[in-house]
Amino acid sequence: MSEVIEMALMEAEEKMEKALEVAREDMASIRTGRAHPGMFAKIEVDYYGAPTPLQQLASFTVQDARTLLITPYDKGAMGAIEKALRDSDMGANPSNDGNAIRIVIPQLTEERRREYVKLAHTKGEEAKVSVRHVRRHAKDTIDKAVKDGEVGEDEGTRAEKELEALTKRHVELVDEVLKAKEAELLEV
């Protein structure tokens, strides 16, 4: 296989893996009825004037299925963390005991679960679009190499088949991540 095609396929696979990883992170940040630190991955705290991810400012301890303890490394950030949690769309009510912030995750209503499932589907579709965009870019590179005579048509066709298999595999992996999240959300 020519170097141009090999590079195009390697780059495509790398970018598809990244799209899959983003989908996994997005799914983890969609809350379920259970407490887990991933729920707070997208929350930023105004830490001395700089927006800082919450996970860099505190440690998380899951006390039970619906209770999470957030212990700030810097007690001076306690108020800012509490404010960021209140302002988030988590629907959680943080309580501060001076050393740590306790969050009890409210039970999800059926309506809220459905909204989260829709959100998960949207995130999944975004990931698939991203994978397909990578495929289109790689296919253009392969087509150009064939057109410019850098590689033969047979090799171009083989590379396209490999690219299709790669795309199909990553789309299926996104679907698996989505199915798992949907099952987790609908589980009562």
Residue pairs with C-beta under 8 A, 6 or more apart in sequence:
1 155
1 158
1 159
2 145
2 150
2 151
2 155
4 141
4 145
4 150
4 151
5 142
5 145
5 151
5 155
5 156
5 159
8 138
8 141
8 142
8 145
8 159
8 163
9 138
9 159
9 162
9 163
9 166
11 138
12 134
12 135
12 137
12 138
12 163
12 166
13 166
15 134
16 131
16 134
16 135
16 166
16 167
16 170
17 170
19 127
19 130
19 131
19 134
19 170
19 174
20 127
20 131
20 170
20 173
20 174
20 177
22 127
22 130
23 123
23 124
23 126
23 127
23 174
23 177
23 178
24 177
25 41
26 123
26 126
26 127
27 120
27 123
27 124
27 177
27 178
27 180
27 181
28 36
28 38
28 39
28 41
29 38
29 39
29 41
29 42
30 116
30 119
30 120
30 123
30 181
30 185
31 39
31 90
31 105
31 108
31 116
32 108
32 116
32 184
32 185
32 187
33 65
33 66
33 105
33 107
33 108
33 187
33 188
34 65
34 66
34 105
35 62
35 63
35 64
35 65
35 66
35 67
35 68
35 103
35 105
36 62
36 68
37 55
37 60
37 62
37 68
39 68
39 90
39 105
40 54
40 55
40 60
40 70
40 85
40 90
41 53
41 55
43 53
43 54
43 84
43 85
43 88
43 90
44 51
44 52
44 53
44 54
44 84
45 51
45 52
45 53
45 54
45 57
45 77
45 80
45 81
45 83
45 84
46 52
46 80
46 83
46 84
47 57
47 77
47 80
54 70
54 81
54 84
54 85
57 72
57 73
57 74
57 77
57 81
58 70
58 71
58 72
58 73
58 77
58 81
58 101
59 70
59 71
59 73
60 68
60 69
60 70
60 71
61 68
61 69
61 71
62 68
62 69
63 69
63 102
66 104
66 105
66 106
66 107
67 102
67 103
67 104
67 105
68 102
68 103
68 105
69 100
69 101
69 102
69 103
70 81
70 85
70 94
70 100
70 101
70 102
70 103
71 99
71 100
71 101
72 78
72 81
72 100
72 101
75 99
78 96
78 98
78 101
81 101
82 94
82 96
82 101
85 92
85 94
85 101
85 103
86 93
86 94
90 103
90 105
91 106
91 112
92 103
92 104
92 105
92 106
93 103
93 104
93 106
94 101
94 102
94 103
95 101
95 102
95 103
96 102
108 116
108 185
113 185
113 186
116 185
117 182
117 185
117 186
120 178
120 181
120 182
120 185
121 178
121 182
123 178
124 174
124 175
124 177
124 178
127 174
128 171
128 174
131 167
131 170
131 171
131 174
132 167
132 171
134 167
135 163
135 164
135 166
135 167
138 163
139 160
139 163
142 151
142 156
142 159
142 160
142 163
143 156
145 151
145 156
146 152
146 153
146 155
146 156
151 159
